[in-house]
Amino acid sequence: MQRLERRCLAELIGTFMLCFIGAGSIVLNELIDGVGLLAIAVAHGLALSIAVSATMNVSGGHINPAVTVTMLATGRIDPTSALAYIAAQCAGGFIAGLTLLAIFKGLPGGVEAVETARLGVPAPGVDVPAGVALLTEIALTFLLLFAVFGTAVDRRAPPIGGFGIGLTIAADILMGGPISGASMNPARTFGPALASQFGLARGVWDAHWIYWVGPMLGGLLAGLLYHYVILGGDEA
């Protein structure tokens, strides 16, 4: 297997982990009526911490198209690899969505839980304007990418693996989950949304653009700021 293929496989598996655990916790919340926002945030945070730590030495542990695009913009990945990474990340999210459908459709009440939770696809809260959801995604992803650069990219970073990144996504969900769905990751939204077309959830494409535009803008703002201001553009 070629080096890029191995890296893409790592990205696919890492994104599968995040989407399977993250989206699955949201559907489970509907099924057992009681997991709650804190547990959903912790599930996402733990999954991302492990996924980033497990793939960091193989692919750099992006697990997110917004991270990959930011690394491309700051000269840390070439365009061909970036496109391959994004395809692998979206594929991982899609496979995770299909796996969740297969699991929950086989459980009592699972069909209704998937429908109500929209297969865990992030969405703006009730009566939340699109502009507010977009701004929330920009802000949350800015913080996420700032943590990525500060804990994983900067050579002076403490050796804590993906722990700091996972903590950031958990904190972001606690604040932004009820507002925008706190995706911060286009693959986290796209993969389960696409998988839902083969199963039960409906309306998952509503405001889908927010979950590409918001994370990309927030990620680029944080990455460019860290690269050119904090690092002075010296480390690429």
Secondary structure, DSSP 8 states (H G I E B T S, - for coil): --HHHHHHHHHHHHHHHHHHHHHHHHHHHHHHT--HHHHHHHHHHHHHHHHHHHHHHHH----SHHHHHHHHHTTSS-HHHHHHHHHHHHHHHHHHHHHHHHHHTTSTTHHHHHHHHGGG-----TT--HHHHHHHHHHHHHHHHHHHIIIIISTT--S-TTHHHHHHHHHHHHHHHHHH-----HHHHHHHHHHGGGSS--STTTTTTHHHHHHHHHHHHHHHHIIIIISTT---
